[in-house]
Amino acid sequence: MILLYTLIGITASMISALPLGASNIVVIYTTIKQNLKLAMKVAFAEGVAEVLI
């Protein structure tokens, strides 16, 4: 049981530590309003843009 609580705590802290930038919010919004396929395209394009900039 202690191991389960530890894993849940580590996972929750990792998720909450992720910074939400403008590009991440656009991907989340696209996933909710459109579909996952379009969101993956947006995420790939934004990833390439981040690397180039």
PQR file with spaces between the fields and no chain letter, atoms N, CA, C, O and H, PARSE charges and radii, in Angstrom:
ATOM       1  N    MET     1       0.817   -1.181    0.000 -0.4000 1.5000
ATOM       2  CA   MET     1       0.000    0.000    0.000 -0.0000 2.0000
ATOM       3  C    MET     1       0.868    1.256    0.000  0.5500 1.7000
ATOM       4  O    MET     1       0.545    2.243   -0.660 -0.5500 1.4000
ATOM       5  N    ILE     2       1.972    1.211    0.745 -0.4000 1.5000
ATOM       6  CA   ILE     2       2.864    2.368    0.794 -0.0000 2.0000
ATOM       7  C    ILE     2       3.460    2.628   -0.585  0.5500 1.7000
ATOM       8  O    ILE     2       3.604    3.781   -0.994 -0.5500 1.4000
ATOM       9  H    ILE     2       2.234    0.409    1.281  0.4000 1.0000
ATOM      10  N    LEU     3       3.806    1.567   -1.300 -0.4000 1.5000
ATOM      11  CA   LEU     3       4.363    1.719   -2.647 -0.0000 2.0000
ATOM      12  C    LEU     3       3.353    2.366   -3.586  0.5500 1.7000
ATOM      13  O    LEU     3       3.724    3.209   -4.403 -0.5500 1.4000
ATOM      14  H    LEU     3       3.690    0.630   -0.968  0.4000 1.0000
ATOM      15  N    LEU     4       2.096    1.987   -3.484 -0.4000 1.5000
ATOM      16  CA   LEU     4       1.048    2.576   -4.317 -0.0000 2.0000
ATOM      17  C    LEU     4       0.913    4.069   -4.043  0.5500 1.7000
ATOM      18  O    LEU     4       0.846    4.872   -4.973 -0.5500 1.4000
ATOM      19  H    LEU     4       1.795    1.303   -2.820  0.4000 1.0000
ATOM      20  N    TYR     5       0.875    4.439   -2.766 -0.4000 1.5000
ATOM      21  CA   TYR     5       0.766    5.858   -2.414 -0.0000 2.0000
ATOM      22  C    TYR     5       1.994    6.638   -2.875  0.5500 1.7000
ATOM      23  O    TYR     5       1.878    7.790   -3.295 -0.5500 1.4000
ATOM      24  H    TYR     5       0.930    3.787   -2.010  0.4000 1.0000
ATOM      25  N    THR     6       3.149    6.024   -2.799 -0.4000 1.5000
ATOM      26  CA   THR     6       4.374    6.679   -3.261 -0.0000 2.0000
ATOM      27  C    THR     6       4.323    6.922   -4.758  0.5500 1.7000
ATOM      28  O    THR     6       4.661    8.011   -5.221 -0.5500 1.4000
ATOM      29  H    THR     6       3.243    5.088   -2.458  0.4000 1.0000
ATOM      30  N    LEU     7       3.907    5.925   -5.518 -0.4000 1.5000
ATOM      31  CA   LEU     7       3.815    6.079   -6.973 -0.0000 2.0000
ATOM      32  C    LEU     7       2.771    7.123   -7.362  0.5500 1.7000
ATOM      33  O    LEU     7       2.994    7.905   -8.287 -0.5500 1.4000
ATOM      34  H    LEU     7       3.632    5.040   -5.142  0.4000 1.0000
ATOM      35  N    ILE     8       1.652    7.142   -6.675 -0.4000 1.5000
ATOM      36  CA   ILE     8       0.625    8.155   -6.945 -0.0000 2.0000
ATOM      37  C    ILE     8       1.170    9.548   -6.639  0.5500 1.7000
ATOM      38  O    ILE     8       0.930   10.484   -7.401 -0.5500 1.4000
ATOM      39  H    ILE     8       1.471    6.507   -5.924  0.4000 1.0000
ATOM      40  N    GLY     9       1.889    9.695   -5.548 -0.4000 1.5000
ATOM      41  CA   GLY     9       2.466   10.983   -5.180 -0.0000 2.0000
ATOM      42  C    GLY     9       3.511   11.460   -6.171  0.5500 1.7000
ATOM      43  O    GLY     9       3.537   12.637   -6.529 -0.5500 1.4000
ATOM      44  H    GLY     9       2.084    8.934   -4.928  0.4000 1.0000
ATOM      45  N    ILE    10       4.368   10.559   -6.615 -0.4000 1.5000
ATOM      46  CA   ILE    10       5.389   10.922   -7.602 -0.0000 2.0000
ATOM      47  C    ILE    10       4.742   11.322   -8.917  0.5500 1.7000
ATOM      48  O    ILE    10       5.136   12.317   -9.524 -0.5500 1.4000
ATOM      49  H    ILE    10       4.347    9.602   -6.324  0.4000 1.0000
ATOM      50  N    THR    11       3.757   10.561   -9.360 -0.4000 1.5000
ATOM      51  CA   THR    11       3.067   10.878  -10.611 -0.0000 2.0000
ATOM      52  C    THR    11       2.348   12.218  -10.522  0.5500 1.7000
ATOM      53  O    THR    11       2.425   13.023  -11.449 -0.5500 1.4000
ATOM      54  H    THR    11       3.437    9.752   -8.866  0.4000 1.0000
ATOM      55  N    ALA    12       1.660   12.462   -9.436 -0.4000 1.5000
ATOM      56  CA   ALA    12       0.943   13.728   -9.269 -0.0000 2.0000
ATOM      57  C    ALA    12       1.901   14.912   -9.229  0.5500 1.7000
ATOM      58  O    ALA    12       1.603   15.967   -9.788 -0.5500 1.4000
ATOM      59  H    ALA    12       1.597   11.807   -8.682  0.4000 1.0000
ATOM      60  N    SER    13       3.037   14.752   -8.582 -0.4000 1.5000
ATOM      61  CA   SER    13       3.989   15.858   -8.509 -0.0000 2.0000
ATOM      62  C    SER    13       4.638   16.127   -9.857  0.5500 1.7000
ATOM      63  O    SER    13       4.912   17.280  -10.188 -0.5500 1.4000
ATOM      64  H    SER    13       3.280   13.894   -8.128  0.4000 1.0000
ATOM      65  N    MET    14       4.889   15.089  -10.636 -0.4000 1.5000
ATOM      66  CA   MET    14       5.466   15.285  -11.967 -0.0000 2.0000
ATOM      67  C    MET    14       4.478   15.994  -12.890  0.5500 1.7000
ATOM      68  O    MET    14       4.866   16.877  -13.655 -0.5500 1.4000
ATOM      69  H    MET    14       4.666   14.152  -10.367  0.4000 1.0000
ATOM      70  N    ILE    15       3.215   15.614  -12.824 -0.4000 1.5000
ATOM      71  CA   ILE    15       2.200   16.249  -13.670 -0.0000 2.0000
ATOM      72  C    ILE    15       1.996   17.706  -13.267  0.5500 1.7000
ATOM      73  O    ILE    15       1.869   18.576  -14.128 -0.5500 1.4000
ATOM      74  H    ILE    15       2.899   14.896  -12.202  0.4000 1.0000
ATOM      75  N    SER    16       1.965   17.972  -11.978 -0.4000 1.5000
ATOM      76  CA   SER    16       1.730   19.350  -11.533 -0.0000 2.0000
ATOM      77  C    SER    16       2.942   20.245  -11.741  0.5500 1.7000
ATOM      78  O    SER    16       2.805   21.468  -11.714 -0.5500 1.4000
ATOM      79  H    SER    16       2.068   17.265  -11.279  0.4000 1.0000
ATOM      80  N    ALA    17       4.117   19.676  -11.945 -0.4000 1.5000
ATOM      81  CA   ALA    17       5.326   20.478  -12.145 -0.0000 2.0000
ATOM      82  C    ALA    17       5.500   20.911  -13.594  0.5500 1.7000
ATOM      83  O    ALA    17       6.355   21.749  -13.883 -0.5500 1.4000
ATOM      84  H    ALA    17       4.228   18.682  -11.967  0.4000 1.0000
ATOM      85  N    LEU    18       4.713   20.360  -14.509 -0.4000 1.5000
ATOM      86  CA   LEU    18       4.841   20.736  -15.910 -0.0000 2.0000
ATOM      87  C    LEU    18       4.339   22.160  -16.125  0.5500 1.7000
ATOM      88  O    LEU    18       3.219   22.491  -15.737 -0.5500 1.4000
ATOM      89  H    LEU    18       4.019   19.679  -14.274  0.4000 1.0000
ATOM      90  N    PRO    19       5.163   22.997  -16.738 -0.5600 1.5000
ATOM      91  CA   PRO    19       4.701   24.368  -16.980  0.2800 2.0000
ATOM      92  C    PRO    19       3.718   24.417  -18.148  0.5500 1.7000
ATOM      93  O    PRO    19       3.941   23.774  -19.174 -0.5500 1.4000
ATOM      94  N    LEU    20       2.647   25.165  -17.998 -0.4000 1.5000
ATOM      95  CA   LEU    20       1.675   25.316  -19.069 -0.0000 2.0000
ATOM      96  C    LEU    20       1.989   26.588  -19.842  0.5500 1.7000
ATOM      97  O    LEU    20       1.667   27.691  -19.400 -0.5500 1.4000
ATOM      98  H    LEU    20       2.465   25.687  -17.165  0.4000 1.0000
ATOM      99  N    GLY    21       2.612   26.424  -20.986 -0.4000 1.5000
ATOM     100  CA   GLY    21       2.883   27.558  -21.856 -0.0000 2.0000
ATOM     101  C    GLY    21       1.759   27.723  -22.858  0.5500 1.7000
ATOM     102  O    GLY    21       0.785   26.970  -22.859 -0.5500 1.4000
ATOM     103  H    GLY    21       2.873   25.528  -21.344  0.4000 1.0000
ATOM     104  N    ALA    22       1.913   28.713  -23.702 -0.4000 1.5000
ATOM     105  CA   ALA    22       0.879   28.980  -24.708 -0.0000 2.0000
ATOM     106  C    ALA    22       0.719   27.806  -25.662  0.5500 1.7000
ATOM     107  O    ALA    22      -0.401   27.464  -26.041 -0.5500 1.4000
ATOM     108  H    ALA    22       2.705   29.324  -23.701  0.4000 1.0000
ATOM     109  N    SER    23       1.829   27.186  -26.054 -0.4000 1.5000
ATOM     110  CA   SER    23       1.741   26.066  -26.992 -0.0000 2.0000
ATOM     111  C    SER    23       1.047   24.865  -26.355  0.5500 1.7000
ATOM     112  O    SER    23       0.270   24.180  -27.020 -0.5500 1.4000
ATOM     113  H    SER    23       2.739   27.464  -25.746  0.4000 1.0000
ATOM     114  N    ASN    24       1.315   24.603  -25.083 -0.4000 1.5000
ATOM     115  CA   ASN    24       0.656   23.484  -24.405 -0.0000 2.0000
ATOM     116  C    ASN    24      -0.842   23.714  -24.281  0.5500 1.7000
ATOM     117  O    ASN    24      -1.635   22.785  -24.436 -0.5500 1.4000
ATOM     118  H    ASN    24       1.946   25.159  -24.542  0.4000 1.0000
ATOM     119  N    ILE    25      -1.222   24.939  -24.004 -0.4000 1.5000
ATOM     120  CA   ILE    25      -2.644   25.255  -23.877 -0.0000 2.0000
ATOM     121  C    ILE    25      -3.352   25.102  -25.216  0.5500 1.7000
ATOM     122  O    ILE    25      -4.494   24.645  -25.261 -0.5500 1.4000
ATOM     123  H    ILE    25      -0.579   25.694  -23.878  0.4000 1.0000
ATOM     124  N    VAL    26      -2.686   25.482  -26.315 -0.4000 1.5000
ATOM     125  CA   VAL    26      -3.278   25.317  -27.646 -0.0000 2.0000
ATOM     126  C    VAL    26      -3.491   23.839  -27.955  0.5500 1.7000
ATOM     127  O    VAL    26      -4.526   23.466  -28.507 -0.5500 1.4000
ATOM     128  H    VAL    26      -1.758   25.854  -26.279  0.4000 1.0000
ATOM     129  N    VAL    27      -2.530   23.001  -27.609 -0.4000 1.5000
ATOM     130  CA   VAL    27      -2.670   21.561  -27.856 -0.0000 2.0000
ATOM     131  C    VAL    27      -3.815   20.987  -27.020  0.5500 1.7000
ATOM     132  O    VAL    27      -4.610   20.198  -27.531 -0.5500 1.4000
ATOM     133  H    VAL    27      -1.689   23.303  -27.160  0.4000 1.0000
ATOM     134  N    ILE    28      -3.909   21.364  -25.765 -0.4000 1.5000
ATOM     135  CA   ILE    28      -5.002   20.886  -24.911 -0.0000 2.0000
ATOM     136  C    ILE    28      -6.346   21.348  -25.455  0.5500 1.7000
ATOM     137  O    ILE    28      -7.291   20.563  -25.529 -0.5500 1.4000
ATOM     138  H    ILE    28      -3.263   22.005  -25.350  0.4000 1.0000
ATOM     139  N    TYR    29      -6.435   22.611  -25.834 -0.4000 1.5000
ATOM     140  CA   TYR    29      -7.679   23.157  -26.378 -0.0000 2.0000
ATOM     141  C    TYR    29      -8.074   22.438  -27.672  0.5500 1.7000
ATOM     142  O    TYR    29      -9.244   22.109  -27.870 -0.5500 1.4000
ATOM     143  H    TYR    29      -5.667   23.249  -25.774  0.4000 1.0000
ATOM     144  N    THR    30      -7.091   22.196  -28.555 -0.4000 1.5000
ATOM     145  CA   THR    30      -7.371   21.502  -29.818 -0.0000 2.0000
ATOM     146  C    THR    30      -7.839   20.080  -29.560  0.5500 1.7000
ATOM     147  O    THR    30      -8.743   19.590  -30.237 -0.5500 1.4000
ATOM     148  H    THR    30      -6.141   22.463  -28.394  0.4000 1.0000
ATOM     149  N    THR    31      -7.234   19.415  -28.589 -0.4000 1.5000
ATOM     150  CA   THR    31      -7.650   18.053  -28.259 -0.0000 2.0000
ATOM     151  C    THR    31      -9.094   18.026  -27.770  0.5500 1.7000
ATOM     152  O    THR    31      -9.861   17.136  -28.139 -0.5500 1.4000
ATOM     153  H    THR    31      -6.499   19.812  -28.039  0.4000 1.0000
ATOM     154  N    ILE    32      -9.462   18.993  -26.947 -0.4000 1.5000
ATOM     155  CA   ILE    32     -10.821   19.020  -26.398 -0.0000 2.0000
ATOM     156  C    ILE    32     -11.843   19.390  -27.466  0.5500 1.7000
ATOM     157  O    ILE    32     -12.885   18.743  -27.573 -0.5500 1.4000
ATOM     158  H    ILE    32      -8.839   19.716  -26.648  0.4000 1.0000
ATOM     159  N    LYS    33     -11.560   20.424  -28.258 -0.4000 1.5000
ATOM     160  CA   LYS    33     -12.541   20.946  -29.211 -0.0000 2.0000
ATOM     161  C    LYS    33     -12.563   20.190  -30.537  0.5500 1.7000
ATOM     162  O    LYS    33     -13.624   20.068  -31.150 -0.5500 1.4000
ATOM     163  H    LYS    33     -10.714   20.950  -28.171  0.4000 1.0000
ATOM     164  N    GLN    34     -11.431   19.685  -30.989 -0.4000 1.5000
ATOM     165  CA   GLN    34     -11.370   19.004  -32.291 -0.0000 2.0000
ATOM     166  C    GLN    34     -11.210   17.499  -32.072  0.5500 1.7000
ATOM     167  O    GLN    34     -12.145   16.817  -31.651 -0.5500 1.4000
ATOM     168  H    GLN    34     -10.569   19.784  -30.491  0.4000 1.0000
ATOM     169  N    ASN    35     -10.013   16.995  -32.363 -0.4000 1.5000
ATOM     170  CA   ASN    35      -9.739   15.579  -32.154 -0.0000 2.0000
ATOM     171  C    ASN    35      -8.249   15.378  -31.897  0.5500 1.7000
ATOM     172  O    ASN    35      -7.455   16.309  -32.037 -0.5500 1.4000
ATOM     173  H    ASN    35      -9.253   17.548  -32.705  0.4000 1.0000
ATOM     174  N    LEU    36      -7.879   14.163  -31.523 -0.4000 1.5000
ATOM     175  CA   LEU    36      -6.500   13.875  -31.161 -0.0000 2.0000
ATOM     176  C    LEU    36      -5.568   13.963  -32.362  0.5500 1.7000
ATOM     177  O    LEU    36      -4.422   14.389  -32.221 -0.5500 1.4000
ATOM     178  H    LEU    36      -8.524   13.407  -31.409  0.4000 1.0000
ATOM     179  N    LYS    37      -6.040   13.569  -33.537 -0.4000 1.5000
ATOM     180  CA   LYS    37      -5.193   13.593  -34.735 -0.0000 2.0000
ATOM     181  C    LYS    37      -4.757   15.021  -35.060  0.5500 1.7000
ATOM     182  O    LYS    37      -3.583   15.259  -35.344 -0.5500 1.4000
ATOM     183  H    LYS    37      -6.971   13.223  -33.652  0.4000 1.0000
ATOM     184  N    LEU    38      -5.676   15.957  -35.022 -0.4000 1.5000
ATOM     185  CA   LEU    38      -5.336   17.355  -35.285 -0.0000 2.0000
ATOM     186  C    LEU    38      -4.438   17.911  -34.179  0.5500 1.7000
ATOM     187  O    LEU    38      -3.524   18.689  -34.452 -0.5500 1.4000
ATOM     188  H    LEU    38      -6.630   15.764  -34.792  0.4000 1.0000
ATOM     189  N    ALA    39      -4.695   17.516  -32.947 -0.4000 1.5000
ATOM     190  CA   ALA    39      -3.861   17.976  -31.835 -0.0000 2.0000
ATOM     191  C    ALA    39      -2.431   17.474  -31.971  0.5500 1.7000
ATOM     192  O    ALA    39      -1.491   18.191  -31.627 -0.5500 1.4000
ATOM     193  H    ALA    39      -5.437   16.884  -32.726  0.4000 1.0000
ATOM     194  N    MET    40      -2.251   16.256  -32.468 -0.4000 1.5000
ATOM     195  CA   MET    40      -0.901   15.731  -32.680 -0.0000 2.0000
ATOM     196  C    MET    40      -0.171   16.515  -33.762  0.5500 1.7000
ATOM     197  O    MET    40       1.035   16.741  -33.660 -0.5500 1.4000
ATOM     198  H    MET    40      -3.015   15.674  -32.748  0.4000 1.0000
ATOM     199  N    LYS    41      -0.896   16.930  -34.796 -0.4000 1.5000
ATOM     200  CA   LYS    41      -0.285   17.756  -35.839 -0.0000 2.0000
ATOM     201  C    LYS    41       0.151   19.102  -35.274  0.5500 1.7000
ATOM     202  O    LYS    41       1.243   19.586  -35.575 -0.5500 1.4000
ATOM     203  H    LYS    41      -1.875   16.746  -34.879  0.4000 1.0000
ATOM     204  N    VAL    42      -0.701   19.697  -34.461 -0.4000 1.5000
ATOM     205  CA   VAL    42      -0.370   20.983  -33.832 -0.0000 2.0000
ATOM     206  C    VAL    42       0.831   20.817  -32.902  0.5500 1.7000
ATOM     207  O    VAL    42       1.729   21.658  -32.895 -0.5500 1.4000
ATOM     208  H    VAL    42      -1.588   19.304  -34.216  0.4000 1.0000
ATOM     209  N    ALA    43       0.852   19.748  -32.126 -0.4000 1.5000
ATOM     210  CA   ALA    43       1.958   19.505  -31.200 -0.0000 2.0000
ATOM     211  C    ALA    43       3.267   19.309  -31.950  0.5500 1.7000
ATOM     212  O    ALA    43       4.306   19.810  -31.522 -0.5500 1.4000
ATOM     213  H    ALA    43       0.122   19.065  -32.131  0.4000 1.0000
ATOM     214  N    PHE    44       3.228   18.590  -33.059 -0.4000 1.5000
ATOM     215  CA   PHE    44       4.437   18.376  -33.855 -0.0000 2.0000
ATOM     216  C    PHE    44       4.936   19.690  -34.436  0.5500 1.7000
ATOM     217  O    PHE    44       6.132   19.978  -34.390 -0.5500 1.4000
ATOM     218  H    PHE    44       2.384   18.183  -33.408  0.4000 1.0000
ATOM     219  N    ALA    45       4.024   20.490  -34.982 -0.4000 1.5000
ATOM     220  CA   ALA    45       4.416   21.778  -35.559 -0.0000 2.0000
ATOM     221  C    ALA    45       4.992   22.707  -34.496  0.5500 1.7000
ATOM     222  O    ALA    45       5.977   23.401  -34.750 -0.5500 1.4000
ATOM     223  H    ALA    45       3.053   20.256  -35.019  0.4000 1.0000
ATOM     224  N    GLU    46       4.401   22.726  -33.332 -0.4000 1.5000
ATOM     225  CA   GLU    46       4.914   23.575  -32.262 -0.0000 2.0000
ATOM     226  C    GLU    46       6.238   23.055  -31.720  0.5500 1.7000
ATOM     227  O    GLU    46       7.088   23.841  -31.302 -0.5500 1.4000
ATOM     228  H    GLU    46       3.601   22.162  -33.125  0.4000 1.0000
ATOM     229  N    GLY    47       6.418   21.752  -31.722 -0.4000 1.5000
ATOM     230  CA   GLY    47       7.701   21.183  -31.304 -0.0000 2.0000
ATOM     231  C    GLY    47       8.818   21.569  -32.248  0.5500 1.7000
ATOM     232  O    GLY    47       9.916   21.916  -31.815 -0.5500 1.4000
ATOM     233  H    GLY    47       5.727   21.113  -32.060  0.4000 1.0000
ATOM     234  N    VAL    48       8.537   21.510  -33.545 -0.4000 1.5000
ATOM     235  CA   VAL    48       9.530   21.924  -34.540 -0.0000 2.0000
ATOM     236  C    VAL    48       9.840   23.410  -34.388  0.5500 1.7000
ATOM     237  O    VAL    48      11.000   23.815  -34.469 -0.5500 1.4000
ATOM     238  H    VAL    48       7.645   21.229  -33.897  0.4000 1.0000
ATOM     239  N    ALA    49       8.814   24.216  -34.168 -0.4000 1.5000
ATOM     240  CA   ALA    49       9.021   25.657  -33.992 -0.0000 2.0000
ATOM     241  C    ALA    49       9.867   25.944  -32.749  0.5500 1.7000
ATOM     242  O    ALA    49      10.713   26.838  -32.777 -0.5500 1.4000
ATOM     243  H    ALA    49       7.872   23.887  -34.102  0.4000 1.0000
ATOM     244  N    GLU    50       9.655   25.211  -31.677 -0.4000 1.5000
ATOM     245  CA   GLU    50      10.447   25.409  -30.457 -0.0000 2.0000
ATOM     246  C    GLU    50      11.912   25.072  -30.696  0.5500 1.7000
ATOM     247  O    GLU    50      12.802   25.757  -30.191 -0.5500 1.4000
ATOM     248  H    GLU    50       8.968   24.485  -31.654  0.4000 1.0000
ATOM     249  N    VAL    51      12.161   24.021  -31.461 -0.4000 1.5000
ATOM     250  CA   VAL    51      13.544   23.626  -31.739 -0.0000 2.0000
ATOM     251  C    VAL    51      14.231   24.661  -32.618  0.5500 1.7000
ATOM     252  O    VAL    51      15.402   24.976  -32.407 -0.5500 1.4000
ATOM     253  H    VAL    51      11.438   23.464  -31.871  0.4000 1.0000
ATOM     254  N    LEU    52      13.518   25.188  -33.592 -0.4000 1.5000
ATOM     255  CA   LEU    52      14.109   26.163  -34.507 -0.0000 2.0000
ATOM     256  C    LEU    52      14.333   27.518  -33.850  0.5500 1.7000
ATOM     257  O    LEU    52      15.260   28.241  -34.213 -0.5500 1.4000
ATOM     258  H    LEU    52      12.567   24.933  -33.763  0.4000 1.0000
ATOM     259  N    ILE    53      13.503   27.858  -32.902 -0.4000 1.5000
ATOM     260  CA   ILE    53      13.639   29.169  -32.242 -0.0000 2.0000
ATOM     261  C    ILE    53      14.568   29.008  -31.111  0.5500 1.7000
ATOM     262  O    ILE    53      14.846   29.971  -30.397 -0.5500 1.4000
ATOM     263  H    ILE    53      12.749   27.271  -32.607  0.4000 1.0000
